[in-house]
Amino acid sequence: MLLTLVIPARNEAGSLPRTVRDLHTALQADGIPHEIVVVNDGSRDETAAVSRALALEIPVLRPIDNAPPHGFGLAVRAGIEAAQGDAVAVVMADGSDAPEDVVRFYRKLLEGYDCVFGTRFAPGARVTGYPVPKRILNRIVNSMIRLLFGLRYNDTTNAFKMYRAHVLAGLRPFLSHHFNLTVELPLKAMIRGYSYAVLPNAWRGRSHGESKLKIKEMGSRYLFIILYCLIEKWLCAQDYHSERNGSNSGAR
């Protein structure tokens, strides 16, 4: 099963080489067939040039450009459209996601799940360099999502997730242009009856550049997609489950 890593990158020239090399090395060492799609999202630094140079070094890397308008969600969507794999994982360019977790998630997906979701807040997870204010806000938002949707999963906003390609096709149309895509995809997957496993994952704060997540700008965007998915759950969830003919769905 070919795995596509989608790496959205905006002004990540300092972080990208180590991130890509570490991921490629880990997957290659474990014998996992893979491709890496680096999506340059309107960078003003040398991200595009660095991506092209890495492609000469790592043949499975394909650099692409996300045409305007720019935004994290739009860059991820461009990467998904370009993906040729049977499964897709979104990985941060800043190196916050651990390559060994990509391997573990892939192995879990092979057990027959449609999706594998990461949680940074469960036994076995490792979180370093997470600012306290963001952590508090994260817990509040995720608690609200759990309450509204009746979920056990406690880290919906976590960007690190893996999906089979047919699942992503079934989640269209995508609505989010920004980081709220990280909430749209898993909520739709759960509402539409796809099976998923949850694994603890590691997360570390960036060592180069600055975070692209601007909390003040994201509140209304997160709220929009949460309400949209909630309406879909109220009105359409039974239809999705009926269409899947009683297939085994939900967390296993």
N, C-alpha and C positions, 0 to 999 in steps of 0.2 A: 504494500500500500504506500503510494507516494505521498509524502507529507510536504505541504507548502508552508513555509514560514513567511508571513506578511509582516514587514517591519516598516511602519510609517516613520519618516525621518524629516524633521524640520530643524535646520541649524544644528545638526548632530555630528559634524565632521570630527570632533574630538572623541566622541564615544563610539562611533560606528565601527571602526576597524576591529577593536577588541571584541565588541558584541558579536559581530558576524563571524570572526575567526573562532571564538569560543563555541558558538552554536554549531558551526560546521564541524569542528573537531569532535564534539561530543556525539553528534548524530552519525558521523562517519565511523567513529570508534565502535558504536553499537550496531553498525550495519543497517541503519535506517535509510532507505532511499528518500531523498529530499531535494527540494529546490528552495531557494531563498529569494523572495521578491522584496527589494528595497524600494520604497515609494518616496521619492523626493517631493516634499510638500511645500514648494515655493521657497526653498532655503535661500538665505542671503549670504551664507558662508560657503565653504568648499564641499558641502555634503554631496552634491552631484558628481563632482570630480573624484571624490573619495570613493563613491559607489562604483564608478566606472573602473577605477584602478583595482578595486577589490574583485570586480568581475573578471579581470584578466588573471588574477591569482586563484580565484575560486570559480571554476566553470559552471557550477550549479546556481550561481548568483545571477539574477536578472534585475538590473536597475531600470526603473520606469519613473516617469514624471507625472505627478497629479496636476492636471491643468486647472487653472482658476475656475471657480472659487476654491480657496484652500480651506483646510480644516482637518482635524484628526480623523473624524468619521468619514469624510470624503476621501481621505488618503487610504484608509483601511478598505473602503468600498472599492477603490481603484485596484488595490492589491488583490482583493477577492475576485474581481472580474478578470484579472490577469492570471490567477492561480490555475495551474494545470494538475494539481494534486487531488488525491482521493480524500484528503483531509487537510484542514487549514488551521493554523494556530497564529494568533496575533501576538507578536513579541515586541517589547519596547526597545527602541534603539539605544536607550541610555544604559543598558546593561542591568536594569533592575530585576529582570527575570533570570532564573538560574537555568543553564543549559541542561543540567541533569533532570530538572523538572519537565522539560520538553520531552525527554526520553521516557520518563515515567508516565506522562500523560498519553503518549503515543501507545505505550504498552497496554495501558488501561483501555484505550479506545479499541484496541484489537480484541478485547474480551467480548465485544459486541455492542458497546454503547454507541449512541449517536453523538454524544457530546461528553466532554470532561471539563468540569469547572474547577477553578482553583479557589482556595480560601486561605487568607493570611491570618485567620483568627480561629484556629483549631489546633489541637495537639499535633505536633510534628511540623507546624509552620515556623518559619524564621523571618522576623521582620527587623531590619536595622535601618536607622536613619530616617524614620518616619516622624515628621514634625507632630508634636502633641496636638496642636489645634486641628490639623487635618485629620488626625486619628479620631479625635472626638467627633468631628463632623461626619466622618465616615461611619462611625458606629450609629449615630443618630439616623442618618439616611438609610442605612441598611436595615436598621430595626423597623423603620417606617415601611420599607418595601416588604419585609417579612410579614408585618401585621396586615398590610393591605392585601397581599396575595396569598397569605396562609402558607408561607414557605418555611422549611427547616434550613434551607441554604442561607448562610449568613454573610456572604460577600459578593453580592450581585454586581457591585461597582468595580470589582476586580477585573482588570483588562485581560488578564492571562487566562485564556480559555482555548479549547480545541474543539472543532466541529468537523463532522464528515461533510463532504462537499454537497451531498444531496440535501442535508439539513439547511445549509446556507441558501440553497436554491428555494427551499420551502419557506424561508423566512422573508422572502421578498414580498412587497417592495420595502427597501430600507428608507427610513425617514430622517435619521440623525445625521447632522453634518459635523458634529464635534464629539467630545468625549462621551456624550450621552449614548453613543452607539454601543458602548460597553454594557449599558443597561438594556437597551433595546433587544440585542441579540439573544441573551439568555432568557429574558422574560418571554419573548415570542416563542423560543424553543420549548419552554416549559408549558406555556399556554397551548401550544399546538401539538403537544403530546409526544414529543421526542424523548427518548430515554437519555438519562445523564448520570454520571458518577461525579462525586465531589472528592477532591484530593487536597491535602494541605500543600501549599507551595511557599517557597522562599521569596522574599522581596527585600531589595536594598535601595537606599537612596542614591541618586545619581552622584557621580564624582566629577563630571564635566557638564558645562552648559547650565541652562535653567529650565525648570519645569514649564511645560506648555499648558498645564491645567490651571486656568484662572478661575478660582472659586466664585468670585463675585459675578463673573460672566456666565457661569454654568447653571446657577440655580433655576432659572426659568426654563432652561433647555431640559434639565433633568426632570423637572416637574411636568413638562409637556409630554415627554415620552412615557413617564410613569402613568400619567392619566390616560394616555392613548392605549397603553397595554392593559390597563385596568378595565377600560371600556371593552376592549377586545375580549378579555377574560369573561366579563359579565354577559356579553352578547353572543360570542362565537365559540367559546371553548368547547361546548358540547358538540358542535358541528365538526370541529377538528378531530375530536376523539372518535366520533362516529365514522368519519372518513378513513380513519386509520384502522377500522374494522376490529376494534378491540385488541390491537397489538399491545404488547407489554410496554408501558410508557411510565415516565416519572423516574424519580431517583431509585436506584437499585443498590 
